[in-house]
Amino acid sequence: MWQKAFSKYMGENPEATARNEGELYDLKSLDGLRLYLDHVHIKNCLLRPYFEQLESYPLVDARELLPSFEVDLYEYKKLPGFSMVALERPINFFQEIFQFDILHSPALNKNSKDSKSCPLFNSILKSNIETFESRLPKRSHKDFLSEYGSADISDIETYGKILPHLLEIERAHVMAQDESGKFYLSGVFGSLPSDLDTELKRFGIKIGKFKPGDNRLYELNRLFVYTFLMELHGFPIVSERRTSSALFARRLFRMSEKFMVRVLGQSDRTITSLFSHPKAKHYPRVEKIALVQVSRDNKETLAELKKGGFLVDVKKRVVILKVRYRQHKFNMENVREDRALSVYKQEVIHPLTGECSTRFNIIKDASSMTLLLNDIVRGEYAGNIVYKRNELIQDTETHERRLKFLFAWLSKHQRRIVGYSEEFYSGVVKVLDSYLLAPDNYEPFNDLSDLYQEVWSKYSYIQQARKLKILEDLKDRMFRGKKISYLEMLQEMTGIMNDLKFEIVNYFDKLVATTLSIGERVLNDPYLRRNYICRQDEELTEYGLKVKKYYGRLVVLLDEFKSIRKSRTKYEDGAAVSGMF
């Protein structure tokens, strides 16, 4: 199967094919190169190992492509891994900001397809072969020389054939444009620099999580900033290869380069691309491709996938899934302030024609999420999840595993549960309450009290965060998708904050701080103050007097929240001091 992959691809569209003189791919543009490399990498780095290790290949769970990304606990040494960078310009070797072994394209004559047009053709071929061979493991020298001893390994159309050897070279390979504008393999054994310390501190200061010289603030927020920065570029905190790729892409983007950085991890089994785009103003775009197993509960989608020929393996329900992400600037007032990425688009790629279809919902299906949650609490779910970054939970047979799985699942989908519809949320509440509050479970939960309280705390956080999400919308006078008046905004806001006041027996400082910030923003609304609050009662209409009354209630509620926060901070500081003695 893998050998036939994309064998029926006939060009992205007639215009692209015509523009490229009848060739299948436009190899003179970054977009055309990316499409070509998608097909080559999917064929050789995903499909080939899948069919060669059919029974043991670790398929990617659709959940793993949803932010926030989970830490990988295993590295699959037998699977391919690589990193690469492509620059939409010729190489300027001395001026480049990273180190690599350069390869040269012998095609010096822009208008000629005749390789003999270069007087040093054979000399360049030989030099390229020697450079490439020097970076290969000794065991591969003989095979490489017998296959490519006199070939032009820099030619982009040879790339798919030499890829197995490129995968044996530890560091990144490089692509750039030759004098004719066509991409070629221009380097191997590249080191992509990442000044992690400087990037982390600069970013943390920019978003207000660090202050110069404040060690305590740095210690408290370092992991949050590190996680947010990496996720912004498509990764959890992981291997050096992926960290370097992410930060190098960030650096190229700031330099206004036209580029693509691509990496395949042996642990995540996912091809991740970071690239520049005219519409990307703040960060490089992020895209992931993986072999994903479709949930068997998604029956309608499976039937459509099978009918369209999109399934790579019908029995195991496997598809080639490409996910594009949208980046979000950090916003301290957002209850989902840790959200760096969200899914923008998902495409299922046809294994033969290369058609990309957006009509299938593989990873953001709310109904299948509720069904999965139901399976977890019943102990019928047999998938994997990582608990607290260091423990792999593989089933839900016992209450202990069930609670750990629930905690990890709620942590993973926290942002979605906070933001999804009321109908979806009521379904989640129904399932969780049926398990966490079931009288039959009191005794086993007693024996697992710490774990139970951990899950309940996460659940309480989500419940409070959903109320704050409504406050966020109300701040902009939006409620349930409709624009409302100032009076309606204040009425709804005071009602929600009054309820919230009694729920913070489970106290979360971040949520209280966000509540205060939203409330202060409303109290300082210039229009509200100018037209209602700063006027005498005699000047106001009945409507204006009601606005002023509810404004006063909001002031009182915010003072109560400040008082709660102050007493809580004193209590925590006192507890910390007593713990030192």
N, C-alpha and C positions, 0 to 999 in steps of 0.2 A: 504493500500500500504506500509506504513512504516514498518509494522510488517514483510513483506516479503522481505525487503531490504537485498540484498546480500545472499539470500537463495540459489542461484544457484552457489555461489562461490565454486570452487573446488581446490583452491591452486594456488599460483602465477605461479609455474611451477613444473613439476614432481620431479626435483632434490630437490627443497626446501621441498616438501612434504615428500619425502623419507628420507631426512636428519633429519626431525623432527618426525620420527617414525610414519608416516601416518597421523599426525595431520594437520589441515588446515593451521595453522599459525606457523611460527618459533618464538616461544615466548622466545627464549634464545638469540636473537640478537636485537639490537636497530632498525634495518631496519624491521625485522619481527614484532616487537612490534608496530612500527609506522603504518604499514599496518593494523594490527589488530585494533588499536585505530582509524584509519581513518574510518573503517567500523562501529565500535561501536558509534563513535561520530556523524558521518553523520546520522546514523539511529536514534539515540536518541535525538540529539541536533539540527538537521536541518530538517530531514524528518518528525519526529513525530510532532513537533510544526507546521510545514507547513500544514500537513493534519488535525491537530486538530483546526487550525485557518485559514482554507482555504481561506476565503474571505478577511481576514484582515492581513494575514502574509506579512510583508514588504520584498519583494524579493530584492536581491542585483542587482543594475544596473551593467552591465559589465564594464562600465566606472569606477566604484568605485574600481575595482581591478587593475587599471592602475596607476602607480606612476605618479605624486605625489599624495599621498592619501588625500582625503578630510576630513575635520573635521566633526565629527558627531554632529548634533544638537539635536537629540532625543535619549533617552534611552528607550528601549522597556522592561519594567519591567516584563512582562509576559513571555518573552523569556529566555531560559537558558543562563547562563554564568559561566565560570569556568577558573581556571588556574591550571597547573600541571607541574611537573618536573619529568623526568625519567633519572636515572643514570645507565649506563651499568657497574655496579659493586655492591658489597654488601654495605649496609649502615655502615658507621663508625660514630656512633651517636655523640660522643664528638668532633670529628674532622670536622664535617660538618660546612659549613659557613653560615647556615641559621637555623631558628628555626621551629620545627614542632612537632606534637604529634606522637610518633612512634607506628607502628603496627608490629607484628612479624609473620613470616611464621612458621607454625608448622612442615613443611617438612624438618626435620633435616637430614634424611637419604638420601644420594645422589642417591642410587641405588634402593630405594624402593618406590613404588607407594602407599603403604599401610599407610594410615594416622595414624594408631595405632602405627607405628614405633617410634613416638615421645612420651616419657613417660609423658610429660606435655601438651599433646595435648589439652585436655579439658580446662585446666587452661589458655593456650594461647588464645584459642577461646573466652573464657569469658573476658579476659583482653582486647582483641581487640574490642569486642562488647561494653564494658563499655567506652573505650576511644572514640570510634566513636559516641556513644550515647551522651556523654557529650558535644559534639560540635554541635549537632543537635538542632534546635529550639524545644521547649517543646512540641509544638503541634504534632510533628512527632515521638515522642518517642514510643508511643503505637504501631503505624503501623510498625515501624522499628523492634521493639522487637518481634512482632508477626510473621514477615516474616523471620528475620535473628537471632533470639534469640540463636540458637545453630549452626549456619552456620560458615564456614570459610570465612570471608569477605575479607581476604587478598589474596585469590586465584584469580589469574588474569582472570580465566575463569568465575568468578562470577561478574567481574567488570561491565559488561553491565547491570546486574540486579540491582546492588546497585547504579548505576549512578544517578538515580533520587534523591536518598538521598544525594549523594555527591554534587549534584548541590545546595542543601540547605545550605551547609557549605560555609561560606563566603570566606575562604582563600584557598590556593593551596593544592592539594593532591600530594603525592609523590610515585614514583615507583622505585624499585631497584631490583637487582638479589638476589635470595636466594643461599644457598650453592650448589644447583644443577645447578646454572646458569640460572634458569628460573625467569622471572620477576614476581613480586607480588606487591600488594598495601602495601607499607611500611610506609605510614604516611598520616596524615590529618592535616588540620589547619596550613599549612605552610606559613611562612612570607618570601617572596623573597626580600632580601634587595637590595636597589638601592641607591648608593651614587651619586645622580644626579649632585650635585654641582661640586664635584671633577671630575667626568667623563666629564662634559660639558666643564669645564675650561681646563682640560688636552687635550681634543680633539681639542678645539679651538686653543690652542697654537700650537699643532702639525701641523695643516693645515694652520697656519699663519694668522688666523683671529683675534686672541687675542695676546696681549703682556702683560707680568706680570706688574701689576700696572697701565696699561693704561685704565682708566675708560671710556673715550670717545669711544675708539675702541671696548671695551666690550659692551657698550650700542648700538653702531651701528650694530654690527655683532652677538649679542647674539641670536636673533630670528633665523637668518640664520643657525648658528651652531647647535642650538637646533633642528630645523626642519630637517637638514641634518643627524644628529646623530640618531634621531628617525626613519627616513625613511630608513636609512641603515639597520635597524633591523625590517622593515616591518610595521611601524605605523606612523600616523601623531602625533602631540602633543595632547595626549588624556588622558584618565583616569589613575589613579594611578596603577590599576591592570595591564594595558598593558605596562605602563612605567617601572614598576618594573620587569615585565617579560622580557622585551627587555634588560634592563641593567644587570639583573641577568644572562641571556644567554651570554651576552658579557663577564661577569666576568668568568663564567664557561669555556668559549672558551679560554680565556687567560690562564687559569689553565690547559689547555690541557685535560679537562675531555671529556669522551664520554657521550653525554647527548642529551636530547630533552626537550625543554620548549614549552609548548602549552597553548594557551589562546583563549577563545571565548568571545568576547565582546557582551553585550546586545544591544549596539548601532550599531556596524558594522555588526552583524549577520554572522561573518566570523571566521572560525577556522584557527588560525595562528600558525605555527610551526617554531621554530628556533632550529636547531640541528647541531651537529658536523658532519663532513664528511672528509674522508682522503684527498680529493681534495680541500677542503676549507682551504685556507692558511691564510687568513686575518680576515674573519668574519664568524660567524655561518650562515648556509644556511637558506633561508627564503622560506616558502611555505604557500599558502592560499587555503582554500576550502570554497565554498559558493554555495547556490542555486541561480542561475543566470537566468534571463529572456533573451532569445535570441531575437535579433531584428527581427521584422517581415519582414524587407527589405532583410534579409539574407536568401532568399528563397531556394537556392540550399543546403545550410548547413542544414536548417530545414528539408528538404525532406530526406537528408541522416541520420539525427539524428532520425527521425521518423522511417525510414526503419530499422535502426539498433537497435531500442528499447531503445535509450539513453534518451528519454524525460521522465521526472518524471511526468509531467502534459502536455499533448499534447495541450490542449486548451490554456493554459497560456504560452506555449513554455519554460518550465522550465527544466534546466539541472543541474547536479552536476558538478561544474567546479573546477579543481585544477590548480593553477598557481604557477609555480616556478620562482624565480627571480635571476638575476645576480647582485651582488653588484659592485659598481665602486668606486675606490679610488678618493678622492678629487683632482682635478687638476685645479689650478687657471687659467691656460692658455686655458682651455676648455670653449668655449662660453656657453656650457651647464654645467657650474660648479656646479649648484645646483642638478645635476642628481646623486642621490645616488643609485637608483635601476632602472633596466629595466627588462621587461618580457623575461625570458629565454625559458620557455616552458609552454604550456597550454594543459591540458588533460581533456577530458570529461569522467566522470566515469559512467559506466553502473549501474543502480540502482539494478539490480538483480544479474548479474554475477560478478560485480566488475571490469570488463575490463576497462583499461585506454587507451583511444584512443587519439592520438596526431594529427589526420588528420583534425580536425575541427578548424577553426579560428573564435573564438567567440569575443575576445576583441581587436585584433589588425587589424581589417579589415578597410583599408584606404578608400575603396569605401563607406562603410556604414558611416564613419566619415564625408565624404563630403555630403552625403545625409542628415545626421543629421544637419549639418551646414546650409544646404539649408532650412530645416524645421524651424530652429531657426529664420533665417532672414525673412521668410515668415509669422512668427507668428503661425505656425502649430504644433510646438513641445509642448508636454504636460508633459514632464518629470520634474525631480527635479534637482536643482544644488544649491550649497552653494556659496553665493556672499560675498566675503571679510570675510570669517570665521564666520559670525554672522547673515546672513539673508538667509532664504530658499526661492528660487524662484521656483515656481511650474508650471508656464506656461509662454508663450511668446505672450500673447494677445495684450499688449500695447507696445509702443516703449520703455518706461522706463524699463519694464521687459525684453524686447528683448535685450536692451543694457547691462543690468546687467548680463543677461544670457550669452551674447557674451563675456563680459569681463571675467567671471568665466570660460567659456569654453576655451577661448584662453589661459588663465593662466594655466588651467589644461593640455592642450595639446601642450603647447608652445615648449617643448623639441622635441616632435614628428614632429611638423610642421617644426621646424628648420632642423631636420635630415632626413625627408622623401624625396622621389624622386621629381624631377622637375615637373613631370606630376601631382603628387598629389598636390604640392604647387601651380601650376598654376590654378588648380581647386578651391583651397581655395581662392586665390586672386580674381578669377572671381566672386565667391559668395559674398565675403566681399565687393568688389568694387561696385557690383550691388546694395548693400544695403546702404553702408556708403556714396557713392557719388551720389545716386539717387536724381535728382532735386526735386522730389515730397516730399522727406524727409527733405529738408532744414528747413522748418518751424517748424516741431516737434523737430528737432535736436537743433534748436535755443533755444527752451524752456528747453532743457535738455543739455545745452552746457557743463557743468562740466562732466557729464556722457559720453557724446559723445567724449570729449577730452581724457577721461580716456581710452576708447576703442581704439581710434585712436593711442594713445601713446603705448598701448600694441601691436597693429598691426605694428606700426613703429619699435618697438623693435624687433619683429620677423623678419621683412624685413631686418634690419641691421644684426641681428644675423645669418641669412642664408648666408650673404656675408662673415661674419667672419668664419662660418663653412667651407667655401671654402678655406679661408686663412689658416685655421688649416691644411687642407689636403695639400695645396700647400707647407706649411712649410716642409713637408716630401716628397716633389716633387711628390705628387699624385694629379691628376686632372681627375675627372669623371671616377674614378676607374682604371686609367692607370698611369704608371710611366712616368714622363716627365724629360726633361733636365733642367739644371740650368737656361739656357736662357728662356725657356718656363715658368718656375716657376716665374722668375722675371718679365717677360712681363705680365703674368696673374695677378700677385700680384699687380703690379703698376696700372694696369687698374682698378681692383676692389677697391683699396684704393683711387684712384682718384674719382670714383663714390661715394664712401662712404663719402668722405670729404664734398660733397655737400648735403648729406642726414642728416648730424648730426645737422641740425637745430632743430630736435628732439634729444636732447643730452642725452646720457646714459653713465655715467662715467665708469661703469663696462665694457661696450663694447669698449670704447676708450682705457681704460687701457689694455684690452686683445689685441687690435690691436697693441698697442705699444710693448707689450711683444712679440707677434709673430714676428713683424718687427725686433726688436732687436735680436731675436734668429737667424733670417735669416742673418742679417748683420754680426753677429759674427760667422757664420758658418766657421769652420777652413779650410775646403777644398776650399771653395769659396774664402776666403781671401788669402790663400797660393798660389793658382794656377791662380788667375785672378787679384785680387784687389791690392796685394802688389807687383805686377810685373810692370815693365816699359811698356809703350805702344808698344815700338819697339819689345818687346819680345812676344807680343800676336798675335794670328791669328785674322782673321776677326770675327770669332765667339767669341773669348776672348774679343775683343774690344766692341762688342755688350753687352756681359755680364757686362762689366765694366760700360757701359753707363746706362743700366737699374738699376744697383746697385746704381749709383749716383742719379737717379730719386727716388729710394726708400728712400734714405737718406733725400732728400728734402721733400718728402711726410711725413715722420715720424717727421721731424722738424715742419711741418705745424700742424700735429696732436698734438704735444707737446705744440705748441703755443695756439691752440684752448683750450686744457685742462687747461693750465695755466690761460688763461683769464677767462675761465668759473669758475675755482676754486676761483679766486679773486672775481668774481661777486657774487658767492654764499656766500662766507665768508662775503662780504660787506653787502649783503642782510640780513644775519643772525644777524650781529651786529646792523644794523639799526632797525631790528625788536625787539631788546631788549629795545629800547627807545621810 
